[in-house]
Amino acid sequence: MVIITICVGSSCYMRGSDDLASALERLIEKEALEAKVDLVGSFCMSECSPGISIRVGDHQYRDVRFEDAEHFFYQEIFPHIDVKK
């Protein structure tokens, strides 16, 4: 199971974390990965100034943008998912 944590604290929320989470959820559904990916929210991940913060497993990303959701998903999330199981 790959756990994706997206910051929904006020700073990230104002930058569009809710829209980004929705876009990632659609991509997870598109690839039929609901049983392999858990998308959760977290209040303040202490990296607010650069932009929306996301953690994939133990790796944290800063300044992820809604318009980059698909690229981010396929470059940074999809490779961590064992799609063969």
Phi and psi in degrees as a GROMACS rama.xvg file:
@    title "Ramachandran Plot"
@    xaxis  label "Phi"
@    yaxis  label "Psi"
@TYPE xy
-97.6896  126.056  VAL-2
-103.283  122.65  ILE-3
-108.08  120.488  ILE-4
-110.879  124.203  THR-5
-115.791  133.907  ILE-6
-70.1692  130.814  CYS-7
-120.65  18.9396  VAL-8
-64.7134  167.127  GLY-9
-58.0492  -41.4806  SER-10
-65.1219  -47.648  SER-11
-69.1341  -37.1655  CYS-12
-60.3761  -43.0501  TYR-13
-65.2112  -23.9951  MET-14
-89.0007  -2.37409  ARG-15
105.503  24.7913  GLY-16
-61.6819  -31.703  SER-17
-64.3853  -43.6798  ASP-18
-66.2827  -39.6549  ASP-19
-63.4918  -42.7104  LEU-20
-61.9124  -41.175  ALA-21
-63.544  -41.3457  SER-22
-64.3461  -42.6383  ALA-23
-65.271  -38.975  LEU-24
-61.5874  -42.3979  GLU-25
-62.5015  -40.281  ARG-26
-67.6061  -38.0889  LEU-27
-61.6172  -44.2985  ILE-28
-66.8022  -41.739  GLU-29
-56.9365  -39.8748  LYS-30
-90.255  4.52185  GLU-31
54.734  48.8944  ALA-32
-110.33  16.7534  LEU-33
-56.235  -32.2269  GLU-34
-82.388  -9.04365  ALA-35
-114.14  -11.5963  LYS-36
-130.189  134.457  VAL-37
-117.795  118.166  ASP-38
-101.827  117.74  LEU-39
-128.665  157.709  VAL-40
-101.999  155.806  GLY-41
-146.277  138.954  SER-42
-79.0795  146.527  PHE-43
17.1517  115.802  CYS-44
-103.327  15.6086  MET-45
63.7337  23.3565  SER-46
-133.556  43.5015  GLU-47
-77.202  -31.8307  CYS-48
-64.69  -36.0358  SER-49
-73.8378  -27.5582  PRO-50
148.034  -160.226  GLY-51
-65.8025  131.883  ILE-52
-101.725  137.915  SER-53
-136.612  141.059  ILE-54
-117.318  129.649  ARG-55
-115.585  107.877  VAL-56
62.3987  -119.922  GLY-57
-99.0018  -2.12772  ASP-58
-97.8275  127.055  HIS-59
-104.142  138.17  GLN-60
-117.774  143.507  TYR-61
-119.29  155.895  ARG-62
62.4415  39.5835  ASP-63
-82.2531  137.45  VAL-64
-117.512  149.896  ARG-65
-53.5084  -44.8393  PHE-66
-67.1159  -13.159  GLU-67
-103.212  10.3312  ASP-68
-56.6738  -48.3529  ALA-69
-65.2434  -46.1897  GLU-70
-60.0375  -46.3229  HIS-71
-59.9307  -43.6393  PHE-72
-59.3244  -51.257  PHE-73
-76.2771  -24.5059  TYR-74
-89.78  -37.5808  GLN-75
-111.856  -23.976  GLU-76
-104.14  -53.5693  ILE-77
-52.2691  -41.6454  PHE-78
-62.4579  -20.1788  PRO-79
-86.303  -6.42598  HIS-80
-97.7105  128.133  ILE-81
-83.1509  93.5591  ASP-82
-75.646  -10.798  VAL-83
-81.5663  -21.5186  LYS-84
